[in-house]
Every structure is written in structure tokens, then in C-alpha cells.
Amino acid sequence: MSEPSTLELTLLRSFSPLNGLKNENLRALARKTVMRELGQGRTLFKEGDTDKRTFYLVAGTVELLSGGKIVGAISGGTADARHPLAPVIPRRCMARVASDRIEYLSIDSDLLDVLLTWDQTGTYEVGDLQATGAGGGDWMTALLQGRAFHKIPPANLQALFLRMQRVEFPAGHTIIRQGDEGDYFYVIVSGRCVVSRETPLNREGIKLAELGMGDTFGEEALVSGARRNATVSMLTDGVLMRLGKDDFLQLLNEPMLKWVEYGEAQRIVSGGGRWLDVRLPSEYEHCHFDMSLNVPLYFIRLKLKSLDPSIPYVVCCDNGKRSSAAAYLLSERGFDAKVLKGGIAATDLAEALNATG
């Protein structure tokens, strides 16, 4: 398949949240996206539709109808057209072509969500990774000293160590590779590893950090369901303990993630908590909860010091994927972080998203 043209990439960058994707991910999306046309009076989607497609209007005008009544209209090139058309599933309105014809983009919503999450689970921060260093003692003691493990039920901890597999690796062996599916969570028992990230300008990879005994890696892809965002290789001969994805999600991820319904989230916020919106700024500006704090997922590690550990946070995004990854990272570091179940799409704020496109 041919590489997308500069014109195609420029068009995609005119839409939110596509304008926040890194170049390599935007190019991957462009290769899967086709411009389509539809004539006057035709229906783009119906009220109640559940097809997981994200629609962007490029040119022309569509009317939005709810219960057979026109509730709005959107024209290509306007501020409202920068955002997806009525993104909440099932659709709460119908979209009908009002002009002679329209040009639009139809994108697989699951693909877009994976790219956004992979893109924003971000770059390993050297200081952040090294902050979990063992500092003496064996690997198990070092692991249990992490604040994350204080939240794990004792029965889960026992099962955790029973289910872990001991694996020896020689120097130079690649443990996880950037772009692969997440399969294991790792703990270093002995030896050292190097973390690197490939970029469009450096295919050999940029060194981000070195990890030693007691350090862990591999959890972000398991939590978010995204692909690996870095490569980890052995610097020396070493021994690792690994935990499979299903066991990780059951024993570590689930106990640490606290999901709340919208009503409970509102009570937490009214009682002194804070909404933490981890979508991109362009998504946040379009529609957000009052008094919410916007820290995109890819900034979470960098902005930890700006967050107040004494405040309970309700983390939100569009559907819960990015917010669950962010909440896990916050919980690992001792924050009281809960995830809005179903994301913004499950709240009355979704009505505003549909009303404005």
C-alpha cells in the first residue's frame, strides 16, 4: 500500500483528536482511511446505530435529527466539523445530507482508539523508571515495597508469586519489542535491561533508561490494551520473573482499578474530589466537565508533581480505555484515582457531544 501524501496527512491533522497523533501513527491511520461521498437526502447514519465508525465531515452540510425533528446542522470546514459527528454509540440522532453532496471520512473507531491509547501511553521517563529501583534486598522485597502492592489483597499476592515464571535471558536478547501486542508483565531478578524507543528519525532506537533488580516493565500495554510503546533488551545476562496477561489483569490490574458510575463520580467531585480528563486538549476544549483538570495521558508521568495526592480524582476519557491506563499509573504512585465507568459517552455530557457533532 502506498504511503499517504502530505495533503492526506494535512487533512487528517485538521480534525480532533487526530491532530494529536504522532506522525507515524497518523500515517498508519491514513493508510486505513478513505474519502467517501454521499448525495443529497441520503443518510450517513441512523438514530440508534451501533456500528463502531467515527465520521468526520470534510465538505458539504448534514442535518442532525432526533425523533424525526432537526436538532442541528453541521457544515464542512467549520469549528464544529473539526470533531466527530455524533460520536456516542448507540447514535442518539440521525445524520442526513442537506447539501447537494458531502465528502466525509469514515474511520474504524476501535483502530482510532488503539492508536490514540498507544500514542499516549507515551515515552518512558528515565527518572520515573529508575525511581522504582531496588536499593538493596532481593527482588521480591523490592517489589512489595512499591506502593502499588499495598493495595493488592494478600490472597492475590500469594497467587501472584505462585503464577510467576522464572526465565533466564542472555545479554542482547530482546524481551519486548515496540509495536508488539502486550503479553507479559516483567520483574527483574538479576542483571540489567535497557529501554529504547524507535522514532521516525531513528530506527535503531533512542536509549531511554536502564533497569535493574526489582524494576518492573510491561504493564502499560496490558492495562490499556495498546501495543508496546518501547523495546526492552538485556544489557547483561539475567533472570526475570514474568506474569501472563490474564493473570496480571486478574491479580494486579483489577484490584487497583476502581470503577465508578457517573452518579458516584458526581458525589466524589461534589465532596472535594476532582475530575481528571486525560483526553487531548482539542477533545477537552470541545466538551468537558465543569472545573475538570486536563492532563493528557501522555503527560501523566510528567505532571505527577502538579497533582495533589490528598485529593481523590475521578479519571475520565471518551470511553474508559485511556482513563484506565492513567488511573493505574496514578494508583501505582499512591494516588486515590477512580475511573469513570463507560467514560464520557455514558454521561449526560454526551448529549452536548451529539448536539454539536
BADO-27414 format. One record per residue (C-alpha): residue in one letter; residue number from 1; y, x, z. Coordinates in steps of 0.5 Angstrom, whole numbers. Layout:
// BADO-27414
PT   aa     i       Y       X       Z
PT    A   NUM       Y       X       Z
...
// end
This chain:
// BADO-27414
PT   aa     i       Y       X       Z
PT    M     1       0       0       0
PT    S     2       7       3      -2
PT    E     3      12       5       3
PT    P     4      18       0       5
PT    S     5      24       1       1
PT    T     6      31       2       5
PT    L     7      33      -4       3
PT    E     8      27      -8       6
PT    L     9      28      -4      13
PT    T    10      35      -5      13
PT    L    11      34     -13      12
PT    L    12      29     -13      18
PT    R    13      34      -9      22
PT    S    14      39     -15      21
PT    F    15      34     -19      26
PT    S    16      33     -19      33
PT    P    17      29     -16      36
PT    L    18      26     -13      30
PT    N    19      33      -8      31
PT    G    20      30      -5      37
PT    L    21      23      -3      34
PT    K    22      23       5      33
PT    N    23      23       7      25
PT    E    24      15       8      25
PT    N    25      14       1      28
PT    L    26      19      -2      23
PT    R    27      16       1      17
PT    A    28       9      -2      20
PT    L    29      12      -9      20
PT    A    30      15      -8      14
PT    R    31       8      -7      10
PT    K    32       6     -13      13
PT    T    33      12     -18      11
PT    V    34      13     -21       5
PT    M    35      20     -25       3
PT    R    36      18     -32       1
PT    E    37      22     -38      -2
PT    L    38      22     -46      -1
PT    G    39      25     -51      -4
PT    Q    40      30     -57      -2
PT    G    41      27     -62       2
PT    R    42      20     -58       4
PT    T    43      18     -57      11
PT    L    44      18     -50      14
PT    F    45      14     -52      20
PT    K    46      13     -59      23
PT    E    47      14     -61      31
PT    G    48       8     -59      35
PT    D    49       5     -54      30
PT    T    50       2     -49      34
PT    D    51       1     -43      28
PT    K    52       3     -37      31
PT    R    53       8     -35      26
PT    T    54      15     -32      27
PT    F    55      20     -34      22
PT    Y    56      27     -31      20
PT    L    57      32     -35      15
PT    V    58      35     -30      10
PT    A    59      38     -35       6
PT    G    60      40     -42       5
PT    T    61      40     -47      10
PT    V    62      35     -51      14
PT    E    63      36     -57      19
PT    L    64      32     -58      25
PT    L    65      29     -65      27
PT    S    66      26     -67      34
PT    G    67      23     -74      34
PT    G    68      26     -75      27
PT    K    69      33     -74      29
PT    I    70      37     -68      26
PT    V    71      39     -64      32
PT    G    72      42     -58      29
PT    A    73      42     -54      22
PT    I    74      42     -46      21
PT    S    75      44     -42      15
PT    G    76      42     -35      13
PT    G    77      47     -30      15
PT    T    78      50     -33      21
PT    A    79      49     -30      28
PT    D    80      44     -36      30
PT    A    81      40     -34      24
PT    R    82      39     -27      27
PT    H    83      34     -30      32
PT    P    84      27     -33      30
PT    L    85      27     -40      28
PT    A    86      25     -45      34
PT    P    87      20     -39      37
PT    V    88      17     -43      42
PT    I    89      10     -46      41
PT    P    90       8     -51      40
PT    R    91      14     -52      36
PT    R    92      19     -57      39
PT    C    93      22     -59      33
PT    M    94      21     -59      25
PT    A    95      25     -55      20
PT    R    96      27     -58      13
PT    V    97      30     -54       8
PT    A    98      37     -57       7
PT    S    99      40     -53       1
PT    D   100      37     -52      -6
PT    R   101      32     -47      -3
PT    I   102      31     -42       2
PT    E   103      29     -35       3
PT    Y   104      25     -33       9
PT    L   105      21     -28      13
PT    S   106      14     -30      16
PT    I   107      11     -25      21
PT    D   108       5     -26      25
PT    S   109       7     -27      32
PT    D   110       1     -23      35
PT    L   111       3     -17      31
PT    L   112      10     -17      32
PT    D   113       9     -18      40
PT    V   114       4     -12      40
PT    L   115       9      -8      36
PT    L   116      14      -9      41
PT    T   117      10      -8      47
PT    W   118       7      -2      44
PT    D   119      14       1      42
PT    Q   120      17      -1      49
PT    T   121      11       2      54
PT    G   122      15       8      52
PT    T   123      15      15      53
PT    Y   124      12      18      59
PT    E   125      17      21      63
PT    V   126      16      28      66
PT    G   127      19      27      72
PT    D   128      15      20      73
PT    L   129       8      23      71
PT    Q   130       9      29      76
PT    A   131      11      25      82
PT    T   132       4      23      83
PT    G   133       2      30      84
PT    A   134      -4      31      89
PT    G   135       0      36      93
PT    G   136      -7      38      96
PT    G   137     -13      35      99
PT    D   138     -19      32      94
PT    W   139     -17      27      88
PT    M   140     -20      21      92
PT    T   141     -15      22      98
PT    A   142      -9      24      93
PT    L   143     -11      17      89
PT    L   144     -11      13      95
PT    Q   145      -4      16      98
PT    G   146      -1      12      92
PT    R   147       3       6      94
PT    A   148      -1       2      89
PT    F   149      -7       3      92
PT    H   150      -4       0      99
PT    K   151      -5      -7      95
PT    I   152     -12      -7      93
PT    P   153     -17     -11      97
PT    P   154     -22      -6     101
PT    A   155     -28      -9      97
PT    N   156     -24      -7      91
PT    L   157     -23       0      93
PT    Q   158     -31       1      94
PT    A   159     -33      -2      88
PT    L   160     -27       2      84
PT    F   161     -31       8      86
PT    L   162     -38       6      85
PT    R   163     -36       4      78
PT    M   164     -32      10      76
PT    Q   165     -36      15      71
PT    R   166     -35      23      72
PT    V   167     -34      26      66
PT    E   168     -33      34      64
PT    F   169     -29      36      58
PT    P   170     -28      43      55
PT    A   171     -21      46      54
PT    G   172     -18      43      48
PT    H   173     -21      36      48
PT    T   174     -17      30      46
PT    I   175     -18      25      52
PT    I   176     -14      19      49
PT    R   177     -10      19      42
PT    Q   178      -4      16      41
PT    G   179      -5       9      37
PT    D   180     -12       8      39
PT    E   181     -14       2      43
PT    G   182     -14       3      51
PT    D   183     -21       3      53
PT    Y   184     -21       7      60
PT    F   185     -16       9      66
PT    Y   186     -17      16      68
PT    V   187     -16      20      74
PT    I   188     -16      28      74
PT    V   189     -21      31      79
PT    S   190     -20      38      77
PT    G   191     -17      42      71
PT    R   192     -10      41      68
PT    C   193      -8      36      62
PT    V   194      -2      36      57
PT    V   195       1      29      55
PT    S   196       4      29      48
PT    R   197       7      24      43
PT    E   198       8      24      36
PT    T   199      14      23      32
PT    P   200      16      22      25
PT    L   201      19      28      25
PT    N   202      14      32      29
PT    R   203       7      30      27
PT    E   204       4      36      31
PT    G   205       7      32      38
PT    I   206      12      34      43
PT    K   207      10      36      50
PT    L   208      12      31      55
PT    A   209       8      33      61
PT    E   210       3      37      64
PT    L   211      -2      33      69
PT    G   212      -7      36      75
PT    M   213     -11      34      80
PT    G   214     -10      27      83
PT    D   215      -6      25      77
PT    T   216      -8      18      73
PT    F   217      -6      16      66
PT    G   218      -8      11      61
PT    E   219      -6       5      65
PT    E   220       0       2      61
PT    A   221      -4       0      55
PT    L   222     -10      -3      59
PT    V   223      -4      -7      62
PT    S   224       0      -9      56
PT    G   225      -6     -10      51
PT    A   226      -2      -5      47
PT    R   227      -4       1      44
PT    R   228      -4       8      47
PT    N   229       3      11      47
PT    A   230       1      18      47
PT    T   231      -4      23      47
PT    V   232      -7      27      53
PT    S   233     -12      33      52
PT    M   234     -15      38      56
PT    L   235     -11      45      57
PT    T   236     -17      48      61
PT    D   237     -24      46      63
PT    G   238     -24      40      67
PT    V   239     -27      34      71
PT    L   240     -24      27      70
PT    M   241     -26      20      73
PT    R   242     -26      14      68
PT    L   243     -26       7      69
PT    G   244     -27       2      64
PT    K   245     -22      -3      61
PT    D   246     -26      -9      64
PT    D   247     -27      -6      71
PT    F   248     -19      -4      71
PT    L   249     -17     -11      70
PT    Q   250     -21     -14      75
PT    L   251     -20      -9      80
PT    L   252     -13      -6      80
PT    N   253      -9     -10      75
PT    E   254     -11     -17      77
PT    P   255     -10     -16      85
PT    M   256      -3     -12      83
PT    L   257       0     -17      79
PT    K   258       3     -24      82
PT    W   259       4     -29      77
PT    V   260       9     -35      79
PT    E   261      10     -41      76
PT    Y   262      17     -43      74
PT    G   263      19     -47      80
PT    E   264      16     -42      85
PT    A   265      20     -37      81
PT    Q   266      27     -41      82
PT    R   267      25     -41      89
PT    I   268      25     -34      90
PT    V   269      31     -33      86
PT    S   270      35     -38      90
PT    G   271      32     -35      96
PT    G   272      35     -28      95
PT    G   273      31     -25      89
PT    R   274      33     -23      82
PT    W   275      31     -25      75
PT    L   276      29     -18      71
PT    D   277      29     -19      64
PT    V   278      25     -14      60
PT    R   279      27     -16      53
PT    L   280      31     -12      48
PT    P   281      39     -13      49
PT    S   282      39     -17      43
PT    E   283      34     -22      45
PT    Y   284      37     -22      52
PT    E   285      44     -24      49
PT    H   286      42     -29      45
PT    C   287      39     -33      51
PT    H   288      37     -31      59
PT    F   289      37     -34      66
PT    D   290      44     -34      70
PT    M   291      45     -28      74
PT    S   292      39     -24      71
PT    L   293      39     -17      70
PT    N   294      37     -14      63
PT    V   295      33      -8      64
PT    P   296      28      -7      57
PT    L   297      21      -5      58
PT    Y   298      22       2      55
PT    F   299      28       3      60
PT    I   300      24       1      67
PT    R   301      22       8      68
PT    L   302      29      11      68
PT    K   303      32       5      71
PT    L   304      28       5      78
PT    K   305      33       8      82
PT    S   306      38       3      80
PT    L   307      33      -3      83
PT    D   308      34      -5      90
PT    P   309      27      -4      93
PT    S   310      29      -9      98
PT    I   311      30     -15      93
PT    P   312      24     -19      90
PT    Y   313      24     -19      83
PT    V   314      21     -24      78
PT    V   315      20     -21      72
PT    C   316      20     -24      65
PT    C   317      20     -24      58
PT    D   318      18     -29      52
PT    N   319      11     -30      53
PT    G   320       9     -25      59
PT    K   321       6     -19      56
PT    R   322      12     -14      57
PT    S   323      14     -17      63
PT    S   324       6     -16      66
PT    A   325       7      -9      64
PT    A   326      13      -8      67
PT    A   327      11     -11      74
PT    Y   328       5      -7      74
PT    L   329       9      -1      74
PT    L   330      14      -3      79
PT    S   331       8      -5      84
PT    E   332       6       2      83
PT    R   333      12       4      86
PT    G   334      13       0      92
PT    F   335      17      -6      89
PT    D   336      16     -13      90
PT    A   337      15     -16      83
PT    K   338      12     -22      80
PT    V   339      11     -24      73
PT    L   340      14     -31      70
PT    K   341       7     -34      68
PT    G   342       8     -36      61
PT    G   343      14     -33      60
PT    I   344      21     -36      58
PT    A   345      17     -40      53
PT    A   346      14     -44      59
PT    T   347      21     -46      62
PT    D   348      27     -51      60
PT    L   349      31     -45      58
PT    A   350      26     -45      52
PT    E   351      30     -51      50
PT    A   352      36     -47      48
PT    L   353      32     -42      44
PT    N   354      30     -48      40
PT    A   355      37     -52      40
PT    T   356      40     -45      37
PT    G   357      34     -43      33
// end
